[in-house]
Amino acid sequence: MRSISLTVILNVAWMLMTSGTSVRAQLPGPPTGRPRVSPMAELVAGLNLLNTPEGQKELKITEEQKGKIQKLQDNWRSNLAERTPPAQLLPEDERRAKTDALMQEYVDEVKRDIQKLLDANQFRRFEQITIQTLGLSAFSLPANQKALKFTEEQKSRFEAMIEAAMIEVAQKLRNNQLDRDAAKSAISEIRNQAMEKAIGLLSEEQKKTWN
């Protein structure tokens, strides 16, 4: 029997840890609070890269490495199960901070394993593609803000831009008149337009670092 992919497990684990609400309450709607990217987002994007033929070709993954990736993912599944308490077991006022801390620790461990598996050039390319796959959301990751040397003004402007894009996407998803393909196309257009605006906010030096 084919095992469930680790990326699916990661998304489910994140939902169970951070939500004490019903599934209905999670239906798309205007986002509340400050926009943020879960510690899982970058990892899920990276694992998709490692597991697809296109990603493996881009990274020049060897047959030996493919075998090791599968073994590592089995270990990551086991480790994840040990550190994903349901949200109901965490005090509500500490839920987000504790969840983020637990998941960030897990993500860091997985990334260290990936760095050991890949050679220097592969890992550099892995990080580049993973971050860029996140699109606009990548600019809200603290590590990226530090690498790009964001000013406080830039942080605020990107935060507002991400929130606006999230609201627009949510509105599109709530539009029952759009079929799946039309909704996907509309969301892709929103992301592309937002990304173009975001790049425009970077200095020339920041653009060099980003690219």
C-alpha positions as CSV (number, residue, x, y, z in Angstrom):
1,M,0.0,0.0,0.0
2,R,1.3,3.4,-0.9
3,S,2.1,5.6,2.1
4,I,0.6,9.0,2.5
5,S,3.1,11.7,1.3
6,L,4.9,13.6,4.0
7,T,3.7,16.9,2.6
8,V,0.1,15.9,3.2
9,I,1.0,14.8,6.8
10,L,2.8,18.1,7.4
11,N,-0.3,20.1,6.4
12,V,-2.7,18.0,8.5
13,A,-0.4,18.2,11.5
14,W,-0.2,21.9,11.2
15,M,-4.0,22.2,11.0
16,L,-4.5,20.0,14.0
17,M,-1.9,21.8,16.1
18,T,-3.1,25.3,15.3
19,S,-6.9,25.0,15.1
20,G,-9.5,24.2,17.7
21,T,-12.2,25.2,15.4
22,S,-14.5,23.3,13.0
23,V,-13.7,22.6,9.4
24,R,-16.4,25.0,8.4
25,A,-14.7,27.8,10.3
26,Q,-11.7,27.3,8.2
27,L,-13.5,28.0,4.9
28,P,-11.9,30.9,3.0
29,G,-12.7,34.3,4.3
30,P,-11.0,37.6,4.9
31,P,-7.9,37.0,6.9
32,T,-7.6,38.3,10.4
33,G,-4.5,39.4,12.4
34,R,-1.1,40.0,10.9
35,P,-0.3,37.9,7.8
36,R,2.2,35.2,8.5
37,V,3.8,32.1,6.9
38,S,3.7,28.9,9.0
39,P,7.1,27.3,9.6
40,M,5.8,24.4,7.6
41,A,5.3,26.4,4.4
42,E,8.9,26.6,3.3
43,L,9.5,22.9,4.2
44,V,6.5,21.7,2.3
45,A,7.7,23.6,-0.8
46,G,11.1,22.1,-0.4
47,L,9.8,18.5,0.0
48,N,7.7,19.0,-3.2
49,L,10.9,19.9,-5.0
50,L,12.7,16.8,-3.7
51,N,9.9,14.5,-4.6
52,T,8.9,15.6,-8.1
53,P,10.8,14.4,-11.3
54,E,11.1,18.0,-12.3
55,G,12.6,19.1,-9.0
56,Q,15.0,16.1,-8.9
57,K,16.1,16.9,-12.5
58,E,16.7,20.6,-11.6
59,L,18.7,19.6,-8.5
60,K,20.5,16.8,-10.4
61,I,19.5,14.3,-7.7
62,T,21.4,11.0,-8.1
63,E,19.7,7.5,-7.8
64,E,21.6,7.0,-4.5
65,Q,20.2,10.3,-3.2
66,K,16.7,9.3,-4.2
67,G,16.9,6.2,-2.0
68,K,18.2,8.2,0.9
69,I,15.4,10.8,0.5
70,Q,12.8,8.0,1.0
71,K,14.5,6.7,4.1
72,L,14.8,10.2,5.5
73,Q,11.2,10.9,4.9
74,D,10.2,7.8,6.9
75,N,12.3,9.1,9.8
76,W,10.7,12.6,9.5
77,R,7.2,11.1,9.7
78,S,8.1,9.3,12.9
79,N,9.7,12.4,14.4
80,L,6.7,14.6,13.4
81,A,4.2,12.3,15.1
82,E,6.1,12.7,18.4
83,R,5.9,16.4,18.5
84,T,2.4,17.3,17.2
85,P,0.1,17.7,20.2
86,P,-3.5,18.7,19.2
87,A,-4.3,22.4,19.7
88,Q,-6.7,21.5,22.5
89,L,-3.8,20.3,24.7
90,L,-2.1,23.7,24.5
91,P,-3.2,26.7,26.5
92,E,-5.0,29.0,24.1
93,D,-3.0,32.1,24.9
94,E,0.3,30.2,24.3
95,R,-0.9,28.1,21.3
96,R,0.5,30.0,18.4
97,A,3.9,30.7,20.0
98,K,4.4,27.1,21.2
99,T,3.2,25.7,17.9
100,D,5.5,27.9,15.9
101,A,8.5,27.0,18.2
102,L,7.8,23.2,18.0
103,M,7.4,23.3,14.2
104,Q,10.4,25.6,13.7
105,E,12.6,23.2,15.6
106,Y,11.3,20.3,13.5
107,V,11.8,22.3,10.2
108,D,15.4,23.1,11.2
109,E,16.2,19.5,11.9
110,V,14.8,18.4,8.5
111,K,16.7,21.1,6.7
112,R,19.9,20.0,8.4
113,D,19.3,16.5,7.1
114,I,18.7,17.8,3.6
115,Q,21.8,19.9,3.7
116,K,23.8,16.8,4.7
117,L,22.2,14.8,1.8
118,L,22.8,17.4,-0.9
119,D,26.2,18.8,-2.1
120,A,26.8,22.5,-1.7
121,N,25.6,23.4,-5.2
122,Q,22.5,21.3,-4.9
123,F,21.6,22.8,-1.5
124,R,22.1,26.3,-2.7
125,R,19.8,25.7,-5.6
126,F,17.3,23.9,-3.3
127,E,17.1,26.9,-1.1
128,Q,16.7,29.4,-4.0
129,I,13.8,27.5,-5.6
130,T,12.1,26.7,-2.3
131,I,12.0,30.3,-1.3
132,Q,10.9,31.6,-4.7
133,T,8.2,28.9,-4.8
134,L,6.5,30.7,-1.8
135,G,6.1,33.8,-3.9
136,L,5.0,36.9,-2.1
137,S,4.8,35.0,1.3
138,A,8.6,34.5,1.2
139,F,9.1,38.1,2.1
140,S,7.4,37.6,5.4
141,L,9.9,35.0,6.6
142,P,12.3,36.5,9.2
143,A,15.3,34.8,7.7
144,N,14.6,36.4,4.3
145,Q,13.9,39.8,5.8
146,K,17.3,39.6,7.5
147,A,19.1,38.4,4.4
148,L,17.5,41.2,2.3
149,K,18.2,43.7,5.1
150,F,14.7,45.0,5.2
151,T,14.0,48.4,6.7
152,E,11.1,48.7,9.2
153,E,9.2,50.6,6.5
154,Q,9.7,47.8,4.0
155,K,8.5,45.2,6.5
156,S,5.3,47.3,7.0
157,R,4.7,47.8,3.3
158,F,5.2,44.1,2.5
159,E,2.9,43.1,5.4
160,A,0.2,45.4,4.0
161,M,0.7,44.0,0.5
162,I,0.5,40.4,1.6
163,E,-2.6,41.1,3.6
164,A,-4.3,42.7,0.6
165,A,-3.4,39.8,-1.6
166,M,-4.7,37.3,0.9
167,I,-8.0,39.2,1.1
168,E,-8.3,39.3,-2.7
169,V,-7.6,35.6,-3.0
170,A,-10.2,34.8,-0.2
171,Q,-12.8,36.8,-2.1
172,K,-12.0,34.9,-5.3
173,L,-12.3,31.5,-3.5
174,R,-15.7,32.5,-2.0
175,N,-17.0,33.3,-5.5
176,N,-19.1,30.3,-6.3
177,Q,-19.6,31.4,-9.9
178,L,-15.9,30.5,-10.7
179,D,-15.1,27.0,-11.6
180,R,-11.9,25.4,-10.4
181,D,-9.8,26.3,-13.4
182,A,-11.1,29.9,-13.5
183,A,-10.4,30.3,-9.7
184,K,-6.9,28.9,-10.1
185,S,-6.2,31.3,-13.0
186,A,-7.6,34.3,-11.1
187,I,-5.5,33.4,-8.0
188,S,-2.4,32.9,-10.1
189,E,-2.9,36.4,-11.7
190,I,-3.3,38.0,-8.2
191,R,-0.1,36.3,-7.1
192,N,1.9,37.4,-10.1
193,Q,0.7,41.0,-9.9
194,A,1.5,41.1,-6.2
195,M,4.9,39.6,-6.8
196,E,5.7,42.2,-9.5
197,K,4.8,45.0,-7.1
198,A,6.9,43.4,-4.4
199,I,10.0,43.2,-6.5
200,G,9.5,46.8,-7.3
201,L,9.8,47.7,-3.6
202,L,13.3,46.1,-3.4
203,S,16.5,48.2,-3.8
204,E,18.9,47.2,-6.6
205,E,21.1,45.5,-4.0
206,Q,18.2,43.6,-2.5
207,K,17.1,42.4,-6.0
208,K,20.6,41.0,-6.6
209,T,20.4,39.1,-3.3
210,W,16.8,37.8,-4.1
211,N,17.8,36.6,-7.6
